[in-house]
Amino acid sequence: MKNYIKTLFILLLLPFMAMAQKKDSIKVKEKLERPAFESATLIDNATNVLFNKNTLEIQMSHRFGLINAGENDLAGFWAPANIRIGLAYSITDRITLGYGTTKFDRLQDFNWKVALLNQTRSGKMPVSVTYYGNFTVDARTKDNFSHIQDRYSSFHQLIIAKRFNSKFSMQVAPSVSHYNIVENTMKNDMLAIAIGGRYKISPQTAFMADYSQPLTSFAMNNPKPGVSMGFEFSTSAHAFQLFLTNYTGIVQQKNYMFNKNDFMKGNFLIGFNITRVYNF
């Protein structure tokens, strides 16, 4: 009788023992770190931020004229301004497709962003790596070009970002810009690297800085580095960035290849970016 009771007791325990063993064998899924930045843009460069699937982001970028352009320009507000309006849609959590139109040179850019690696809270993956690219068409009248291919340019950037803590984030972004046709003193491809960061000074306000250094040398008239700094005011659905910058092109390859404004000589302007996201 005692042996019978012992056997019955063991049989009753077997399912629970099996369940516990199965639970231990399942690997704990890594938790992803929160995005390093609030917005998909860090002043003049893209960030590693991708929104959830079926999210639409509306983008507006504005660059006033140079502050020191003339006595009658009211710090550039009355000077010719460059504007870009765009949108980006997340077709998955890791892929975003977008389109934008820019006032200067009537640039039409088709862009994409792909998350390659995501930073984890455990530190097993210490950084996030994202690929950003665009294909841009100059839509000015045909008398500005010899061939239709002369209108085309492209941009490719690898964004390596890290969220160090709840206040400070930083990214390093090497890139290559390509134009189908350029002046004889230039090269068709420009290698560059950008370094940017963001520091939160309150729950909804952060200081930002971004520096872009061209690496390829031309025979003459090398482009000037991009220097930008300002503040970001953000909520869960929108972000507003107000800053000083010496970049006017807005589209990345336009800035990297052709910027002639020297920030250190006072050639900078006031700009802002506004983004609003909608979840479907």
N, C-alpha and C positions, 0 to 999 in steps of 0.2 A: 504494500500500500504506500509506504514511504517513497519507494523508488518511483511509483506511478506519479505521485504528487511532484517529485523533483523533475521528472521528465516533462510533465505538463507545464510547470513553471518556466523551464528553459525554452519550450516551444513558444510560449507567450512572449518571452523577451526577444526572440530572434528578429521579428519585424522591426522592433525599435532599434536594435543593434545595427541592423542593415541600413536603416534610415540615417542613423548618426554617422556611420562610415561613409555613406554616399554624400552627405552634407560636407564632411571634412574634405572629400576629394574634389569638390567643386571650387575652382579658383575664384577668389574675390575679384569682382570687376573693378578695374581702376577708375577712380573718380576724376573727371577732367577738371582742371583749374579754370576759374572764371576767366573771361577774355581779358587780355592785357590792356585793352583800350575800350572806351565807350562807343566810339564812332568808327566807321569803316575808313575814315580819312584822318591823317595826322597832318593838318595844314596843307602841304603840297604833295604828300606821298600817301599811298594806301597803307592801311594797317592790316593786321592778321584777322580782323573781325569779320566773321560770316554770321549772318542771322539764321534763325531757324527756318526750316522748310516752309515754303509758301509765304515768305515775308517780302513785302515790296518796300524799297527804300527810295524816297524822292530826295534828290540832291540839288542844291543851288549854291554856286560859288561865284563870288564877286570880287574883282580886283579894281580898285580906283587907280587914278593916275599917280605918277611919282610925286611925292610930297614936295620935292625941290624942283619940279619941272618948270615952274614959272611963278611970277609974282601974283598973277591973277587967277590962280587955280584953286585957291582955298584948300591948301594941303592935299591937292589931287582930286578933290571932290568934283570940281568942274571940268577936269581933264577927261579925255576919252577913257572909258572903263571897259574891261573885259568881263564877260559873263558866261558861265556855263550852267546849263540845266540838264539834269540827267536822271535816270532811274535805274535801279538794279533789283533783280528778282532772284530769290533763293529757290532753285529748283530742287535742291536737296539741302541737308544740313551742312554739306561740305562743298557745294558748287553754287556759285552765283554768276548770273549773266546780266550785263548791263549795256546801256546806250546813253550817249550824251551829245549835245550840240553846243559848240562854243562860238562866241561872237567873232573874235579875231581870226581871220583866215577861214571862217565858216567850217571849222573842223568838226567832222562827224566821227565820234569814236565808239567802237564796239568793243566792250571789255568783258573780262571774265576773272574770277578768283576761285582758287581751288585750295582747300585745306589738305595739306600733306601729312603733317604731324600735329598732335595736340598736346600741350603741356598738361601733366597730371599733378594732382595734389600730393601724391606720395613722393614726387621728385624722380620717379623712374624715367619719365620723359621730361627733362628740365626746361625745354623750350617748345614753342609752337613754330611750325614752318609752313608758310603759305606761298603759293605761286600766284602772282597777279600779272595780267597781260592785256594789251589792247591792240586793235588794228584800226588805224585812223585814215580817213579820206579828207583831203582838202577840197571843199566843194565850191571854191571860187570859179569864176567863168573860165572857159577853156583857153582864152587868150593868155592866161598866166602860165600855161604849160606847153611843152613841146609834144609830150606823149601822155596818154592817160595814166600810165604807170608812175609818172612823176608826182601824182597826187598822193601816193601811198606812203605811210610810215607805220612803224610798229614799236612796241615797248614790251619788255619782259623783265620781271623783277621777282626776286626770291626774298621773302620777308621772314626774318628770324626774330621772333619776339619772346619776351619773358616778363611775366608778372612777378616781381620780386616780393611784394606784399600788397596790402589793401590800398596803399597810397602811391607806390612807385612802379612804373612799367617802362620798358625800354625796347627798342628794336633796331636791328641793323639790316640794311636792305641793299644788296648789290643788284645792279641792273645793266641792261644793254638796250640802247635806243638805236633804231635803224630808219634811215631815209633812203628812198630809192634814188633820189638825185640831190646833190648838194653842190656848193661852190667848189672850184678846183682846189682851193686852199684847205678844204675840210676833208673829213673822212665820212664814209656812209654810216659807220657804226661808232657809237660812243659808249664806252664802259664807264660806270659811275658807281658810287656807293653813298648811301644815306644813313645817317644816324639820328634817331629821334627819341624823345622821352616825354613822359607825362607824370606830373606829381599832383596829387589831390590835396587841396588846401581846405576843402570843406566837402560835405557829402555830394554836392552838386557842382562844384567849381574846381578846376584844375589848371595848373600852369603847364604849357607845352612849349617845346623847342624842337626844331628840325634843321639839320644841316645836310646839304647834298654836295658831294665833291665829284666833279668830272675827273676821269682818270686818263682818257685819251687826249693826246695833244694834236692840235692842228698846226699847219704851217704858219698861220697867223690868226689873230682874233679868236683866241681860245675863250670858250664860255666861262663866265664867272660862277663861283660856287653859290649855291642857294642857301640863304640864312633866313630862318623864320622863327618867330616867337610870339606867344600870345596866351590867351585864356580860352578855356572851354567851359560852357555852361550846359549841363545835360540833365535830362530826365529819362524815364524808361522808354519814351517814344521819340524823343528828338534831341538833337545836339546843336548848339550854336557856338561857333569858334570865331573869335575876333583877334586879329593879329597884325604884326608888321612883317613884311616879306619883300624880297627883291625879285621874286618871280611873278611874271605877268601872264605867262602862257597858259596856266592851269593844266592843260594836257601835259603829261610828264615829259615826253620826248621833246616837246617844243621848248620846255624849260632847260632841259639838260643840254640840248644841242645849240641853242641860240641866245641864251641869256647874256646880256651885255651890262646889266645893272650891278654895280659894285656896292654891296651893302656897307662896307667900311668907309666908302666915300659919300655916304648919305643918300645913295640911290635906292631908296626903298619906298614902299607904299602901304596903305591900309587895305586889308582884305577881310573877308568873312566867308565862312561856309555854314550853310544851314542844311540839316538833314531831318527827315521825318519818316518813321517806319510805320507800316500798316501790316497787321497779321491777318491772314485769311485761313 
